[in-house]
């Protein structure tokens, strides 16, 4: 028994060392640049694939060459990312870095698929690292020992650079007080590229050694980034020592739980992450992070060049066009058009729900897929165990989603900024793991719930949409065509409801919180209460979106709550225009429209979409709804729009003079 425990501990240290290298780069990048880099996992995967390319011509003998060359190549990629994508965002709200790097996730991940294909493969190891060895009475793999020794040497080398060199001194000083370093005459901004490149190189080293331990696959980056954030949060954002302690701790805890109580593996880790964010946001060794001035979230324009009456008429015209879409089936297009638009309408409602809390309250939720998944599963469970009525099921989804949103909001809103974003991500991952590992079968576990049927009515009185047929000339509306109008009515009702709320005194307070929460507090408003209420409304609407999807599709799976969906809905909000309500609806239509067009040419549509999103974050952060106002001065004559008073200028704090 004792020997087994030591074996588990040794395996945990093996994984933990890889986590240390991965989290060290992530933590140092944040400490100096205040950039939460979601693309770090893809740089980790890129290191493994560069190693594959280098090992292929030489076999296992090329492994050591790959350990030297591949991190340098990934480091160069990291420098390019900092110079051409991250650098233009200095001076903006740090949460834009999260949005940008999520776009880079889509780009790099699809590039990996494009170059190396979809399959997984093993990284060939040299003969000297194969076989087993006795260590302290334990028979273990030589490669495990190599990972621990090599990883420890690399970590010590990084520590020595940070602690005993001039370069490290500047980095440490900059992580504590960047403005002070600038006041001393040191241009710390010039060190940013090296910091980002060095962090990327460390991620690549972790990818190579872990690729030899497991397998190399295109999804390895997305699967590792969330545990990496857990490590960074536990150890402390910006702390190298915290990355070391957190990495080893998470590696050991994960291995013990996977061996003895696998159901709790994901749950315990994320519960620990939530607890740390609530009671000690700076982690074990980190320092409290305060956002710099001049970093507001940039919202879309209030109507742009159109007056309110014209906007209202345009909105009614769009609803009218959408209302006749099912009437063209069989003559103008196939029934797939209805299926496609239903998906757009549901995701538009999901995007609108996020915009209500992010665009009008300034709360960036990285875990909003939690409420979408909750709504989907609430409907599924209601249909299976409560009633077959769609009305009862969707009502149950609203109640459950609102209740969980109140609970999550009550806890999460105690922290702000990047901490709020991370804690919502942790709650979503906790829910995702609970769904995936459900041992009792209430949610169907990893398989989900399929084959759901429903009727539209109450107390056993109602009809199935498939049993109803409305004849409009040569057109017959039945089944999904009728559900189309339910989805459209839900979106219109949600838009009108949220707009009415935002036009009320409640909405005025939300906007004041977004603009200046401290000023709203001075005026006597209890801002946490208002933010929590907004979060509840947002969660309930997201639950309706998830519930509608399940009513239409007849199934619910854990993938609904996967963190990538939270990122995708943020993409829609930013593409359309934050803080406009109608902008996210436009963003959802553009997102799925581009997907539909691009999939006709390539399966790697996320590469193009991610590139477009990155460009939007950099050059058009106010979204598509702001485009008419940006273009109008050029069309009507003149030299284009003048400086935007809300945009940061070189004279504002945190912005470099050469940007």
MOSULHU-V431808 format. One record per residue. N is the residue number from 1. RES is the residue in one letter. PHI is phi in degrees with one decimal (NA if undefined). Layout:
N_RES_PHI, N_RES_PHI
//
This chain:
1_X_NA, 2_X_-65.4, 3_X_-63.8, 4_X_-65.7, 5_X_-62.7, 6_X_-64.4, 7_X_-65.1, 8_X_-63.5, 9_X_-61.4, 10_X_-64.8, 11_X_-64.0, 12_X_-64.5, 13_X_-64.2, 14_X_-60.9, 15_X_-66.9, 16_X_-60.7, 17_X_-64.5, 18_X_-62.7, 19_X_-61.9, 20_X_-59.5, 21_X_-64.4, 22_X_-66.6, 23_X_-74.2, 24_X_-61.6, 25_X_-63.9, 26_X_-62.3, 27_X_-71.8, 28_X_-65.8, 29_X_-59.6, 30_X_-67.8, 31_X_-59.2, 32_X_-89.4, 33_X_-107.4, 34_X_56.3, 35_X_-112.8, 36_X_-83.9, 37_X_-97.0, 38_X_-68.0, 39_X_-79.8, 40_X_-60.6, 41_X_-65.1, 42_X_-72.5, 43_X_-68.0, 44_X_-58.6, 45_X_-67.3, 46_X_-62.7, 47_X_-60.4, 48_X_-64.2, 49_X_-74.3, 50_X_-62.2, 51_X_-63.8, 52_X_-57.0, 53_X_-64.2, 54_X_-79.9, 55_X_-75.9, 56_X_-51.6, 57_X_-73.1, 58_X_-113.4, 59_X_72.5, 60_X_-59.7, 61_X_-64.1, 62_X_-82.5, 63_X_-62.0, 64_X_-68.2, 65_X_-63.1, 66_X_-63.6, 67_X_-62.9, 68_X_-92.0, 69_X_-83.8, 70_X_-57.8, 71_X_-61.0, 72_X_-64.2, 73_X_-64.0, 74_X_-67.2, 75_X_-60.9, 76_X_-63.6, 77_X_-61.2, 78_X_-62.1, 79_X_-61.8, 80_X_-63.6, 81_X_-61.5, 82_X_-65.1, 83_X_-68.8, 84_X_-104.0, 85_X_-125.0, 86_X_-75.1, 87_X_-56.5, 88_X_-63.3, 89_X_-97.4, 90_X_-60.8, 91_X_99.1, 92_X_-89.9, 93_X_-55.4, 94_X_-55.9, 95_X_-68.0, 96_X_-67.0, 97_X_-66.6, 98_X_-62.4, 99_X_-63.4, 100_X_-61.3, 101_X_-69.2, 102_X_-65.1, 103_X_-60.0, 104_X_-66.9, 105_X_-57.9, 106_X_-62.0, 107_X_-67.6, 108_X_-67.5, 109_X_-61.8, 110_X_-70.8, 111_X_-63.1, 112_X_-62.5, 113_X_-60.5, 114_X_-66.0, 115_X_-85.3, 116_X_-110.0, 117_X_86.1, 118_X_-96.8, 119_X_-79.3, 120_X_-102.7, 121_X_-147.2, 122_X_-100.1, 123_X_-87.3, 124_X_-63.3, 125_X_-109.2, 126_X_-67.2, 127_X_-60.3, 128_X_-66.1, 129_X_-100.9, 130_X_-95.3, 131_X_87.5, 132_X_-127.4, 133_X_-150.7, 134_X_-91.0, 135_X_-127.4, 136_X_53.4, 137_X_84.0, 138_X_-104.2, 139_X_-93.0, 140_X_-134.8, 141_X_-69.8, 142_X_-60.7, 143_X_-67.3, 144_X_-60.2, 145_X_-62.7, 146_X_-60.7, 147_X_-58.6, 148_X_-64.2, 149_X_-69.6, 150_X_-63.8, 151_X_-61.6, 152_X_-65.5, 153_X_-64.0, 154_X_-63.5, 155_X_-62.3, 156_X_-64.5, 157_X_-64.2, 158_X_-63.4, 159_X_-59.2, 160_X_-63.1, 161_X_-64.2, 162_X_-71.1, 163_X_-96.4, 164_X_-128.5, 165_X_-129.2, 166_X_-62.0, 167_X_-58.9, 168_X_-65.9, 169_X_-61.2, 170_X_-65.4, 171_X_-62.8, 172_X_-65.1, 173_X_-65.4, 174_X_-66.2, 175_X_-70.0, 176_X_-91.6, 177_X_-158.0, 178_X_-65.2, 179_X_-65.8, 180_X_-62.1, 181_X_-63.2, 182_X_-63.0, 183_X_-65.1, 184_X_-81.2, 185_X_89.6, 186_X_-98.8, 187_X_-85.6, 188_X_-65.2, 189_X_-59.3, 190_X_-70.3, 191_X_-87.0, 192_X_-60.5, 193_X_-61.6, 194_X_-66.8, 195_X_-63.3, 196_X_-65.6, 197_X_-64.4, 198_X_-64.8, 199_X_-61.6, 200_X_-63.9, 201_X_-63.9, 202_X_-63.3, 203_X_-61.0, 204_X_-64.7, 205_X_-59.6, 206_X_-61.5, 207_X_-64.0, 208_X_-68.7, 209_X_-70.5, 210_X_-76.9, 211_X_-65.0, 212_X_-75.2, 213_X_-81.3, 214_X_-113.1, 215_X_-132.3, 216_X_-102.6, 217_X_-144.6, 218_X_-62.8, 219_X_-89.6, 220_X_-66.5, 221_X_-68.7, 222_X_-67.5, 223_X_-79.4, 224_X_-95.0, 225_X_-67.7, 226_X_-67.9, 227_X_-57.8, 228_X_-63.4, 229_X_-66.6, 230_X_-59.0, 231_X_-59.3, 232_X_-64.5, 233_X_-66.4, 234_X_-64.1, 235_X_-73.7, 236_X_122.0, 237_X_-59.2, 238_X_91.3, 239_X_-107.1, 240_X_-69.2, 241_X_-60.3, 242_X_-63.5, 243_X_-63.8, 244_X_-66.4, 245_X_-65.0, 246_X_-64.1, 247_X_-63.2, 248_X_-65.7, 249_X_-62.8, 250_X_-65.5, 251_X_-59.9, 252_X_-69.6, 253_X_-62.1, 254_X_-58.7, 255_X_-66.9, 256_X_-61.2, 257_X_-65.7, 258_X_-63.2, 259_X_-79.9, 260_X_-107.3, 261_X_-137.5, 262_X_-59.2, 263_X_-61.0, 264_X_-89.5, 265_X_-55.6, 266_X_-74.6, 267_X_-65.1, 268_X_-64.9, 269_X_-60.2, 270_X_-77.5, 271_X_-63.1, 272_X_-65.0, 273_X_-62.4, 274_X_-63.2, 275_X_-62.1, 276_X_-64.7, 277_X_-64.7, 278_X_-77.4, 279_X_-104.3, 280_X_-151.2, 281_X_-55.0, 282_X_-76.8, 283_X_78.2, 284_X_-68.3, 285_X_-130.7, 286_X_-81.3, 287_X_-112.8, 288_X_-63.6, 289_X_-97.0, 290_X_-112.2, 291_X_-67.9, 292_X_-78.1, 293_X_-68.6, 294_X_73.4, 295_X_-120.1, 296_X_-83.1, 297_X_-72.3, 298_X_-90.4, 299_X_-92.7, 300_X_-69.5, 301_X_-73.5, 302_X_-83.1, 303_X_96.2, 304_X_62.1, 305_X_-91.3, 306_X_-99.5, 307_X_-80.0, 308_X_-55.5, 309_X_-64.9, 310_X_-65.5, 311_X_-63.4, 312_X_-63.7, 313_X_-63.8, 314_X_-63.6, 315_X_-62.4, 316_X_-64.2, 317_X_-64.7, 318_X_-64.0, 319_X_-61.4, 320_X_-62.3, 321_X_-64.0, 322_X_-62.7, 323_X_-66.2, 324_X_-98.1, 325_X_-56.0, 326_X_-63.5, 327_X_-74.4, 328_X_-94.5, 329_X_-66.2, 330_X_92.2, 331_X_-115.3, 332_X_-96.2, 333_X_-161.6, 334_X_-84.4, 335_X_-68.0, 336_X_-61.0, 337_X_-58.7, 338_X_-66.2, 339_X_-58.4, 340_X_-64.7, 341_X_-68.1, 342_X_-59.1, 343_X_-61.5, 344_X_-62.0, 345_X_-62.4, 346_X_-65.9, 347_X_-71.4, 348_X_-63.4, 349_X_-64.2, 350_X_-61.2, 351_X_-65.6, 352_X_-61.5, 353_X_-62.8, 354_X_-70.1, 355_X_-62.5, 356_X_-59.9, 357_X_-94.7, 358_X_-87.8, 359_X_-78.3, 360_X_-112.7, 361_X_-123.3, 362_X_79.4, 363_X_-97.9, 364_X_-90.8, 365_X_-98.2, 366_X_-90.6, 367_X_-124.5, 368_X_-69.8, 369_X_-62.9, 370_X_-55.1, 371_X_-77.7, 372_X_-63.2, 373_X_-66.5, 374_X_-60.2, 375_X_-61.2, 376_X_-63.0, 377_X_-74.8, 378_X_-62.5, 379_X_-64.0, 380_X_-60.9, 381_X_-67.2, 382_X_-62.6, 383_X_-66.5, 384_X_-81.9, 385_X_-120.1, 386_X_-113.4, 387_X_-158.6, 388_X_-83.2, 389_X_-77.4, 390_X_-65.5, 391_X_-66.1, 392_X_-63.9, 393_X_-63.5, 394_X_-70.6, 395_X_-63.6, 396_X_-62.6, 397_X_-62.7, 398_X_-63.7, 399_X_-63.2, 400_X_-63.9, 401_X_-62.7, 402_X_-65.7, 403_X_-66.0, 404_X_-67.5, 405_X_-62.8, 406_X_-63.0, 407_X_-64.9, 408_X_-62.8, 409_X_-65.1, 410_X_-57.5, 411_X_-82.9, 412_X_-71.9, 413_X_-71.2, 414_X_-66.6, 415_X_-113.7, 416_X_-139.1, 417_X_60.0, 418_X_-65.8, 419_X_-66.2, 420_X_-63.4, 421_X_-59.2, 422_X_-72.1, 423_X_-72.1, 424_X_-67.7, 425_X_-61.9, 426_X_-63.5, 427_X_-62.6, 428_X_-64.7, 429_X_-68.9, 430_X_-61.8, 431_X_-65.4, 432_X_-60.3, 433_X_-66.5, 434_X_-64.7, 435_X_-63.4, 436_X_-67.0, 437_X_-107.4, 438_X_-53.4, 439_X_-81.8, 440_X_-91.6, 441_X_83.1, 442_X_-59.6, 443_X_-100.8, 444_X_86.3, 445_X_60.7, 446_X_-66.7, 447_X_-81.5, 448_X_79.7, 449_X_-116.0, 450_X_-126.2, 451_X_71.2, 452_X_-79.6, 453_X_-128.6, 454_X_-150.6, 455_X_-130.1, 456_X_-105.6, 457_X_167.5, 458_X_-153.3, 459_X_56.8, 460_X_79.7, 461_X_-108.1, 462_X_168.8, 463_X_-137.1, 464_X_-86.0, 465_X_-62.6, 466_X_-70.9, 467_X_-94.4, 468_X_-108.4, 469_X_-137.7, 470_X_-108.7, 471_X_-98.6, 472_X_-118.4, 473_X_65.3, 474_X_-80.4, 475_X_-96.8, 476_X_-115.7, 477_X_-98.8, 478_X_-155.7, 479_X_53.1, 480_X_-66.0, 481_X_-63.3, 482_X_-73.4, 483_X_-63.6, 484_X_-51.9, 485_X_-72.3, 486_X_-66.0, 487_X_-64.9, 488_X_-63.9, 489_X_-63.9, 490_X_-64.4, 491_X_-65.5, 492_X_-62.3, 493_X_-63.6, 494_X_-64.0, 495_X_-63.3, 496_X_-66.0, 497_X_-63.4, 498_X_-66.9, 499_X_-64.8, 500_X_-64.4, 501_X_-63.1, 502_X_-73.7, 503_X_-85.3, 504_X_-88.1, 505_X_-56.0, 506_X_-58.3, 507_X_-64.9, 508_X_-62.9, 509_X_-67.8, 510_X_-58.8, 511_X_-65.4, 512_X_-67.2, 513_X_-65.0, 514_X_-62.4, 515_X_-74.6, 516_X_-162.5, 517_X_-65.1, 518_X_-63.0, 519_X_-65.1, 520_X_-62.1, 521_X_-65.3, 522_X_-62.5, 523_X_-78.4, 524_X_103.6, 525_X_-84.5, 526_X_-85.4, 527_X_-63.5, 528_X_-63.3, 529_X_-66.5, 530_X_-65.9, 531_X_-65.6, 532_X_-66.4, 533_X_-63.5, 534_X_-62.5, 535_X_-66.0, 536_X_-65.3, 537_X_-59.9, 538_X_-62.6, 539_X_-63.6, 540_X_-64.4, 541_X_-66.1, 542_X_-63.7, 543_X_-63.7, 544_X_-62.0, 545_X_-60.3, 546_X_-63.3, 547_X_-64.1, 548_X_-63.1, 549_X_-61.5, 550_X_-67.5, 551_X_-60.1, 552_X_-78.6, 553_X_-85.7, 554_X_82.9, 555_X_-155.0, 556_X_-145.9, 557_X_-130.8, 558_X_-59.2, 559_X_-60.7, 560_X_-59.5, 561_X_-98.4, 562_X_-67.6, 563_X_-61.0, 564_X_-63.4, 565_X_-67.1, 566_X_-62.1, 567_X_-68.3, 568_X_-64.4, 569_X_-71.4, 570_X_-65.1, 571_X_-56.3, 572_X_-62.5, 573_X_-63.9, 574_X_-70.7, 575_X_-59.2, 576_X_-77.6, 577_X_143.5, 578_X_-67.1, 579_X_73.9, 580_X_-130.6, 581_X_70.2, 582_X_-80.2, 583_X_-59.0, 584_X_-60.1, 585_X_-65.2, 586_X_-62.3, 587_X_-61.3, 588_X_-64.5, 589_X_-64.3, 590_X_-67.0, 591_X_-57.3, 592_X_-74.5, 593_X_-63.8, 594_X_-63.6, 595_X_-59.4, 596_X_-63.9, 597_X_-70.6, 598_X_-70.4, 599_X_-66.4, 600_X_-72.4, 601_X_-110.3, 602_X_-155.6, 603_X_-79.4, 604_X_-97.8, 605_X_-68.7, 606_X_-67.3, 607_X_-61.7, 608_X_-69.6, 609_X_-64.5, 610_X_-63.2, 611_X_-63.4, 612_X_-61.7, 613_X_-64.5, 614_X_-58.4, 615_X_-63.8, 616_X_-64.5, 617_X_-60.3, 618_X_-79.1, 619_X_-103.8, 620_X_-137.3, 621_X_-66.1, 622_X_-85.9, 623_X_86.8, 624_X_-62.4, 625_X_-66.0, 626_X_-88.9, 627_X_-63.0, 628_X_-57.2, 629_X_-66.9, 630_X_-74.1, 631_X_-86.0, 632_X_-51.6, 633_X_-61.1, 634_X_-70.5, 635_X_-69.2, 636_X_-87.1, 637_X_103.6, 638_X_106.7, 639_X_-101.6, 640_X_101.4, 641_X_-67.1, 642_X_-80.3, 643_X_-60.8, 644_X_-86.9, 645_X_-63.2, 646_X_-87.7, 647_X_-80.3, 648_X_-67.2, 649_X_-116.4, 650_X_-58.6, 651_X_-85.2, 652_X_-80.8, 653_X_-60.2, 654_X_85.7, 655_X_-116.0, 656_X_-82.2, 657_X_-68.6, 658_X_-98.7, 659_X_-77.4
//
